[in-house]
C-alpha cells in the first residue's frame, strides 16, 4: 500500500507496553530514497533526545480509527538504546551501534534494498544471512540520511525551467521505499500536482535545495493527472510509467537500490 508521509506524521507509535510517542518526521537514505527511520516525538518521556524507530520494528499501520503504527519494541528497549545527540546528524557509526543493539541486519552492504532482504517484514532473526555482517566499522561521519521535512519545499528544476516544489512523499509501506515525490506546481500549472519517481531524478543539489530532473515541463504537464484525494492505483501507476517510458518498479525480479 502507498502512503503519504504527511498522512503518517502524527500517528501514534504503539509498543506492546504502551505508546512511546508519535511520528514527528522520517529519515530517508539519499542514495536509495528509502525510509530508514521514523523519528519519534516522545513528549516528556525522553525529553531532549532523538529517538529513532527502524521499519524492522514496525508490525502494522492502522489508519482508522486509531491512526497508529505498531512496533515490536518495549519502552525499556527504546529507553536503553544507544543515545544520539538531538542536534547532530546520524552517522554510520551510530547506525552500526543501533543495528547491533537490536540485532538487525545492516541495510547498506547487501545487494537488496534492505541489505540481505528486499523489505523488513522478511527479516528472520534465526536466519544466518540476517545477522549483522562482521566488518570494520565505517570511519566516515558524512551524513547520508535526509529528513522528509528538510527536503519538503525543494525546488524542481526541469530541462527548460523550474516548475514547482516538493510538497510530500509517497512511500510503499512494505519496502519503505519512497516511490514518488508529490510536486506542487501551482506557480506554473495552477490547481495541479504531479508525481515524480526518485528514479527520474538526475541529481539533487542539497546546498541549493533543488531537485534536477531530466524532463521538460511539457512532458510533465501531459502526464496522467494526479488527484491527491484519489487512491494511487496500480493502473494509474502503469499509465504514469508508460508516459515517461520507464520500467515500472514492480516488474523487477528483486528490489534493488536505484542507481545514482
ChimeraX attribute file (.defattr): number of C-alpha atoms within 10 A of each C-alpha:
attribute: neighborCount
match mode: 1-to-1
recipient: residues
	/A:1	11
	/A:2	18
	/A:3	17
	/A:4	18
	/A:5	18
	/A:6	16
	/A:7	13
	/A:8	20
	/A:9	17
	/A:10	17
	/A:11	21
	/A:12	23
	/A:13	23
	/A:14	24
	/A:15	20
	/A:16	12
	/A:17	11
	/A:18	10
	/A:19	17
	/A:20	24
	/A:21	21
	/A:22	22
	/A:23	22
	/A:24	17
	/A:25	21
	/A:26	23
	/A:27	22
	/A:28	21
	/A:29	18
	/A:30	16
	/A:31	14
	/A:32	18
	/A:33	23
	/A:34	23
	/A:35	24
	/A:36	21
	/A:37	21
	/A:38	22
	/A:39	20
	/A:40	23
	/A:41	23
	/A:42	20
	/A:43	12
	/A:44	8
	/A:45	12
	/A:46	14
	/A:47	11
	/A:48	13
	/A:49	16
	/A:50	17
	/A:51	23
	/A:52	23
	/A:53	19
	/A:54	18
	/A:55	20
	/A:56	20
	/A:57	18
	/A:58	20
	/A:59	15
	/A:60	16
	/A:61	18
	/A:62	13
	/A:63	12
	/A:64	7
	/A:65	6
	/A:66	10
	/A:67	18
	/A:68	20
	/A:69	21
	/A:70	19
	/A:71	21
	/A:72	15
	/A:73	18
	/A:74	15
	/A:75	17
	/A:76	9
	/A:77	12
	/A:78	17
	/A:79	13
	/A:80	9
	/A:81	16
	/A:82	17
	/A:83	15
	/A:84	16
	/A:85	11
	/A:86	12
	/A:87	9
	/A:88	9
	/A:89	15
	/A:90	20
	/A:91	17
	/A:92	19
	/A:93	13
	/A:94	16
	/A:95	15
	/A:96	16
	/A:97	15
	/A:98	20
	/A:99	19
	/A:100	16
	/A:101	13
	/A:102	16
	/A:103	13
	/A:104	20
	/A:105	25
	/A:106	19
	/A:107	20
	/A:108	16
	/A:109	14
	/A:110	15
	/A:111	15
	/A:112	16
	/A:113	24
	/A:114	25
	/A:115	21
	/A:116	21
	/A:117	22
	/A:118	20
	/A:119	20
	/A:120	24
	/A:121	15
	/A:122	13
	/A:123	18
	/A:124	14
	/A:125	12
	/A:126	8
	/A:127	8
	/A:128	9
	/A:129	14
	/A:130	18
	/A:131	18
	/A:132	18
	/A:133	14
	/A:134	6
	/A:135	7
	/A:136	6
	/A:137	10
	/A:138	12
	/A:139	9
	/A:140	9
	/A:141	12
	/A:142	10
	/A:143	13
	/A:144	14
	/A:145	21
	/A:146	19
	/A:147	17
	/A:148	19
	/A:149	16
	/A:150	13
	/A:151	18
	/A:152	17
	/A:153	17
	/A:154	19
	/A:155	22
	/A:156	21
	/A:157	22
	/A:158	20
	/A:159	11
	/A:160	11
	/A:161	11
	/A:162	19
	/A:163	20
	/A:164	22
	/A:165	24
	/A:166	23
	/A:167	20
	/A:168	21
	/A:169	25
	/A:170	23
	/A:171	21
	/A:172	16
	/A:173	19
	/A:174	15
	/A:175	20
	/A:176	22
	/A:177	23
	/A:178	24
	/A:179	21
	/A:180	21
	/A:181	20
	/A:182	22
	/A:183	24
	/A:184	23
	/A:185	20
	/A:186	13
	/A:187	12
	/A:188	12
	/A:189	14
	/A:190	9
	/A:191	9
	/A:192	16
	/A:193	20
	/A:194	22
	/A:195	24
	/A:196	20
	/A:197	18
	/A:198	23
	/A:199	19
	/A:200	15
	/A:201	17
	/A:202	14
	/A:203	14
	/A:204	17
	/A:205	11
	/A:206	12
	/A:207	6
	/A:208	9
	/A:209	15
	/A:210	19
	/A:211	21
	/A:212	17
	/A:213	20
	/A:214	12
	/A:215	17
	/A:216	15
	/A:217	16
	/A:218	10
	/A:219	10
	/A:220	17
	/A:221	15
	/A:222	10
	/A:223	16
	/A:224	16
	/A:225	14
	/A:226	17
	/A:227	12
	/A:228	13
	/A:229	6
	/A:230	7
	/A:231	12
	/A:232	15
	/A:233	10
	/A:234	10
	/A:235	8
	/A:236	14
	/A:237	15
	/A:238	15
	/A:239	14
	/A:240	20
	/A:241	17
	/A:242	14
	/A:243	14
	/A:244	15
	/A:245	9
	/A:246	12
	/A:247	11
	/A:248	13
	/A:249	17
	/A:250	10
	/A:251	8
	/A:252	9
	/A:253	7
	/A:254	13
	/A:255	18
	/A:256	17
	/A:257	19
	/A:258	13
	/A:259	7
	/A:260	11
